[in-house]
C-alpha cells in the first residue's frame, strides 16, 4: 500500500534525499514549505514528489539538482534555484534520464544553467512550469527546456525566458509543443534539429535573439503560433533549413526583421498565415521546390518576398497583398491583374545591403515602378495570379 512521507524542517525527516531512500515504490513525498539546501538528488524509484506552497530546493550552485532515473515519477510544485554552472557538464535543475511515464509540472526554476533536460526519455509531460534564466553569454548559459533523443513528449503551457534557447530539441520525434511562451532568450525561442513528426501549436516566440530555427527535420506541423519582435541583423521570426513535408498554417509573423527565412526546404504548405510589418515577410534562398503559398495576408511589410534563385515549381496564389493596386471589375473578390510581390529594390538591397537607407525615398518608388512595367531582374514568373481584394480574417 503506497504511503505519504512528509518532509519539513522540523519533521522526523528533514531532507528530500533521506525521504527518497526511505520510500517504497509509488509512495508520495510531501515537501512542506521551507528551504532545502540539497543537490544531486537522485530519484531512482517510482515516486510522486509534491511541494506544498512551493518549497525551495537550493542547489547552492554546486551542480545538478534533481535527476530522475526511474519510470513513473511525478515532480509537482517545487521552486528549484541555484544550479551549478560548468563548462564541461550540462548541469540541469531537473534532468530525466532513460525514463518513461514521467510528469514535471507546476515547477518554478530560477538561477539556472539548463532548466528541464530530457535525455533518452519518452511518454512524458512537461506541463505548466516557469523557467526564468538570466543568460548573458551563449557559452556559459544553457537551454530552458531541452529534449535529446526523446519521444512522445507533451510540452504544454510553460513560460521560458532569459535562457540560451527557450526550447531545444535534437533527435526527438512525436513531440507536441503547445501553448508555451518563450521570450527574451539569448539565441532562439525554439530551436530544433533532426526531429520529425512534431506538432507546434499556439506558442508565442517574442523578442528572442532570432526567433525560431528549424533544421534538418521532416513532417513538422506548425499551427497558430505567434512570432513577434525578433529584430537584429541576423534575426527572423523563423529560419527553415533543409525542412521537408511540413505544414505552416495560421501563424502570425509580426515585426520581425525577416518573417520566414527559407533555404533548401521542399513540399511545404504555407497557408493562412499573417505577415504584418516585417522588414521582409519571406526570404527564399536557393534549392526550394514544390512549396505552396496560399491564402496568406501580407500587410505593410517593407518587402513582401525576396527571392534569389529560380521560382522552380513553387506557387503563390490567392494571397492578400496590402501593396496590391489592381482592380476587380467583375467583383468576384479576386484582382483582375496578377501581383508581382518581388520588388527590384529588394533585389538591390540583397546585393548591396547599404542601399537600405534609400528605403523610403522617391528613388525606390521610381525603380520599383520601372521594374513593374518591364521585369528584368526579378523572377518574371513569380506572381500571384489570383490576388485577393480583401484581407483574410
C-alpha positions in Angstrom: 0.0 0.0 0.0 1.5 3.3 -1.1 2.1 5.8 1.7 2.9 9.5 2.1 6.1 10.6 3.7 6.2 14.2 5.0 9.4 16.2 4.8 9.8 19.5 6.7 12.4 21.5 8.6 11.1 20.3 12.0 9.8 16.8 11.0 11.5 13.5 11.6 12.6 13.6 8.0 14.2 16.9 7.1 15.8 16.2 3.7 14.4 15.1 0.3 17.3 12.7 -0.2 16.6 10.9 3.1 12.9 10.7 2.2 13.7 9.1 -1.2 15.9 6.5 0.5 13.2 5.5 3.0 10.4 5.5 0.4 8.9 2.4 -1.3 7.8 2.3 -4.9 4.9 4.5 -5.7 5.0 6.4 -2.4 4.3 10.2 -2.3 6.8 12.6 -0.7 5.0 15.7 0.6 7.6 18.5 0.9 6.4 21.2 3.2 7.1 24.9 2.7 10.7 25.8 3.6 14.2 25.8 2.1 16.1 22.6 1.4 19.8 23.0 0.6 20.4 19.9 -1.5 21.8 18.9 -4.9 22.5 15.7 -6.7 19.1 14.4 -5.6 18.6 11.0 -7.4 15.1 9.7 -7.8 15.7 6.0 -8.7 12.2 4.6 -7.9 8.6 5.4 -9.0 7.6 8.3 -6.7 5.4 11.4 -6.6 7.2 14.4 -5.1 4.8 17.1 -4.3 5.6 20.5 -2.9 3.2 22.4 -0.6 3.3 26.2 -1.0 6.4 26.0 -3.3 9.2 24.7 -1.0 12.6 26.0 -2.2 15.2 23.4 -3.3 18.5 25.3 -3.3 21.4 23.7 -5.1 23.8 26.4 -3.9 25.4 26.4 -7.4 27.2 23.1 -6.5 26.0 21.0 -9.5 22.9 19.3 -10.9 19.9 19.5 -8.5 17.4 16.7 -9.3 18.0 13.6 -11.5 15.1 11.3 -12.4 16.3 7.8 -13.3 13.1 5.7 -12.9 9.8 5.3 -14.7 6.6 6.7 -13.2 8.0 9.7 -11.4 5.9 12.9 -10.9 7.5 16.2 -9.7 4.9 18.8 -8.8 5.1 22.2 -7.2 8.8 22.8 -6.3 10.8 26.0 -6.5 14.3 25.0 -7.7 17.2 27.5 -7.7 20.9 27.9 -8.0 22.0 25.2 -10.5 25.8 24.8 -10.8 27.4 26.3 -14.0 30.0 24.2 -15.7 32.0 24.4 -18.9 32.2 20.6 -19.1 28.9 19.3 -17.7 25.4 20.4 -18.7 24.0 20.7 -15.2 20.2 20.9 -15.1 17.7 21.9 -12.4 15.8 18.8 -13.3 17.2 16.0 -15.6 15.2 13.0 -16.7 17.4 10.1 -18.0 16.1 7.0 -19.8 12.7 7.2 -18.1 9.1 6.8 -19.1 5.7 8.0 -17.9 7.0 11.0 -16.0 5.3 14.3 -15.2 7.1 17.5 -14.4 4.5 20.2 -13.6 3.9 23.4 -11.7 7.6 23.8 -11.1 9.4 27.2 -10.9 13.1 27.3 -11.9 15.4 30.3 -11.4 19.1 30.9 -11.3 19.7 28.0 -13.6 22.1 26.7 -16.2 19.9 24.2 -18.0 16.3 24.1 -16.8 14.4 20.8 -17.6 16.6 18.4 -19.6 15.1 15.2 -21.0 17.6 12.6 -22.2 16.6 9.4 -24.0 13.2 9.5 -22.2 9.7 9.0 -23.6 5.9 9.2 -22.9 6.2 12.1 -20.5 4.7 15.5 -19.8 6.3 18.9 -19.1 3.4 21.0 -18.0 2.8 24.5 -16.6 6.3 25.3 -15.5 8.0 28.6 -15.2 11.7 28.8 -16.2 13.5 32.1 -15.7 17.1 32.4 -16.6 19.5 35.3 -16.6 21.6 34.4 -19.6 24.2 37.0 -20.7 26.5 34.9 -23.0 25.8 31.8 -25.1 28.9 30.0 -23.8 28.0 30.0 -20.2 24.2 29.6 -20.4 22.0 26.6 -21.1 18.6 26.0 -22.6 15.3 26.3 -20.8 13.6 23.0 -21.9 15.9 20.5 -23.7 14.9 17.2 -25.3 17.6 14.9 -26.6 16.8 11.5 -28.2 13.3 11.6 -26.6 9.9 10.5 -28.0 6.2 11.1 -27.4 6.5 14.1 -25.0 4.0 16.8 -24.3 5.5 20.2 -23.6 2.5 22.4 -22.7 1.8 25.8 -21.0 5.3 26.6 -20.0 6.8 30.0 -19.7 10.5 30.2 -20.6 12.6 33.4 -20.6 16.2 34.6 -20.3 17.9 31.3 -21.3 20.1 30.5 -24.3 17.4 28.6 -26.4 14.0 28.7 -24.8 13.0 25.2 -26.1 15.6 23.0 -27.8 15.0 19.6 -29.5 17.5 17.2 -31.1 16.7 13.8 -32.4 13.3 14.0 -30.7 10.2 12.7 -32.6 6.5 12.8 -32.0 6.7 15.8 -29.6 3.8 18.2 -29.1 4.7 21.7 -28.1 1.5 23.7 -27.2 0.6 27.0 -25.5 4.1 27.9 -24.4 5.5 31.4 -24.2 9.2 31.7 -25.0 10.5 35.3 -24.7 13.7 37.3 -24.3 16.0 34.3 -24.8 19.6 34.9 -25.9 19.5 32.9 -29.1 16.3 31.2 -30.2 12.8 31.0 -28.7 12.7 27.5 -30.2 15.4 25.5 -31.9 15.1 22.0 -33.3 17.3 19.7 -35.4 16.9 16.2 -36.8 13.4 15.9 -35.1 10.5 14.5 -37.1 6.7 14.3 -36.8 6.5 17.1 -34.2 3.5 19.4 -33.8 3.8 23.0 -32.5 0.5 25.0 -31.8 -0.5 28.2 -30.1 3.0 29.1 -28.9 4.4 32.7 -28.6 8.0 33.4 -29.5 8.8 37.1 -28.9 11.8 39.3 -28.6 14.4 36.5 -28.9 17.8 36.7 -30.4 16.5 35.1 -33.6 13.0 33.7 -33.2 12.8 30.0 -34.2 15.3 27.8 -36.1 14.0 24.7 -37.7 16.7 22.5 -39.3 17.1 19.1 -41.0 13.6 17.8 -40.0 10.6 16.4 -41.7 6.8 16.1 -41.2 6.5 19.1 -39.0 3.2 20.9 -38.3 3.3 24.5 -37.0 -0.2 25.9 -36.4 -1.4 29.2 -34.9 1.9 30.3 -33.4 3.0 33.9 -33.0 6.5 35.1 -33.9 6.9 38.7 -32.8 9.6 41.4 -32.4 12.6 39.3 -33.3 14.8 42.1 -34.5 18.5 42.3 -35.4 21.0 41.9 -38.2 20.5 38.1 -38.3 17.1 38.0 -36.8 14.0 36.3 -38.2 10.7 35.0 -36.9 11.5 31.6 -38.3 14.5 30.1 -40.1 13.8 26.9 -42.2 16.8 25.0 -43.4 16.5 21.5 -45.0 12.9 21.0 -44.0 10.7 18.7 -46.0 7.0 17.8 -46.0 5.7 20.4 -43.5 2.6 22.4 -42.9 2.9 26.0 -41.6 -0.6 27.3 -41.1 -2.5 30.0 -39.2 0.7 31.6 -37.8 1.3 35.3 -37.2 4.7 36.8 -38.1 4.7 40.4 -36.8 7.5 43.0 -36.6 10.5 40.7 -37.3 13.5 41.6 -39.4 12.6 38.6 -41.6 9.3 36.8 -41.1 10.5 33.4 -42.6 13.9 32.7 -44.0 13.7 29.6 -46.2 16.6 27.6 -47.5 16.7 24.1 -49.1 13.1 23.3 -48.0 10.6 21.3 -50.1 6.9 20.3 -50.2 5.8 22.8 -47.5 2.3 24.4 -47.4 2.4 28.0 -46.1 -1.4 28.6 -45.8 -3.5 31.2 -43.8 -0.5 32.9 -42.2 -0.4 36.6 -41.4 2.8 38.6 -42.2 2.5 42.0 -40.5 5.0 44.9 -40.6 8.1 42.8 -41.0 11.3 44.0 -42.8 11.0 41.1 -45.2 7.9 38.9 -44.9 9.5 35.9 -46.7 13.1 35.5 -47.9 13.7 32.5 -50.1 17.3 31.3 -50.7 18.0 28.6 -53.3 17.0 25.0 -53.7 13.4 25.1 -52.7 10.8 23.0 -54.6 7.1 22.3 -54.5 6.1 24.8 -51.9 2.7 26.4 -51.9 1.9 29.9 -50.5 -1.8 30.3 -50.4 -4.4 32.4 -48.5 -1.8 34.4 -46.6 -2.1 38.1 -45.6 0.9 40.3 -46.4 0.3 43.5 -44.5 2.5 46.6 -44.6 5.9 44.7 -44.8 8.8 46.7 -46.1 9.3 43.9 -48.6 6.8 41.0 -49.1 9.0 38.5 -50.9 12.8 38.3 -51.6 13.9 35.6 -54.0 17.5 35.0 -55.1 17.0 32.0 -57.4 14.6 30.4 -59.9 11.0 30.2 -59.0 11.1 26.4 -59.7 7.7 24.8 -59.1 6.8 26.9 -56.1 3.4 28.6 -56.3 1.9 31.9 -54.9 -1.9 32.0 -55.2 -4.9 33.7 -53.6 -3.0 35.8 -51.1 -3.9 39.3 -49.9 -1.2 41.9 -50.5 -1.6 45.3 -48.9 0.7 46.7 -51.7 -1.6 45.5 -54.5 -3.1 48.3 -56.5 -5.1 46.3 -59.1 -8.8 46.3 -59.8 -11.7 43.8 -59.7 -14.2 44.7 -62.4 -16.3 41.6 -62.1 -16.5 41.9 -58.3 -15.6 38.3 -57.6 -13.1 39.3 -54.8 -10.1 38.4 -56.9 -7.9 41.0 -58.6 -8.1 41.0 -62.4 -4.3 41.8 -62.7 -1.7 39.4 -61.3 0.5 40.8 -58.5 4.3 40.7 -58.6 5.5 40.6 -54.9 9.2 40.9 -55.6 10.4 44.5 -55.8 13.5 45.4 -57.7 14.6 47.4 -54.6 14.5 44.2 -52.5 16.8 42.6 -55.1 19.2 45.6 -54.9 19.3 45.5 -51.1 20.1 41.8 -51.2 23.1 42.6 -53.4 24.2 45.8 -51.6 22.8 46.0 -48.1 23.9 49.6 -47.6 21.2 50.8 -50.0 18.6 50.1 -47.4 19.0 53.8 -46.3 17.1 54.7 -49.5 14.1 52.6 -48.4 11.6 55.4 -48.1 12.9 57.6 -50.9 11.4 58.6 -54.2 14.3 56.7 -55.9 12.9 53.4 -54.6 9.4 54.1 -56.0 10.8 55.0 -59.4 12.9 51.9 -59.8 10.1 49.6 -58.5 7.7 51.2 -61.0 10.1 50.7 -63.9 10.6 47.0 -62.9 6.9 46.5 -62.7 6.4 47.8 -66.2 9.1 45.6 -67.7 10.6 43.0 -65.3 14.3 42.4 -65.9 15.9 41.4 -62.6 13.0 39.9 -60.6 11.7 36.4 -61.5 9.2 37.3 -64.2 7.1 34.2 -63.5 6.9 34.9 -59.7 3.4 36.3 -59.4 0.1 35.8 -57.6 -2.3 35.3 -60.5 -5.4 35.5 -58.1 -4.6 38.2 -55.6 -7.4 38.8 -53.1 -9.1 42.2 -52.8 -9.9 41.8 -49.1 -7.7 40.6 -46.4 -8.4 37.2 -44.9 -9.9 37.3 -41.4 
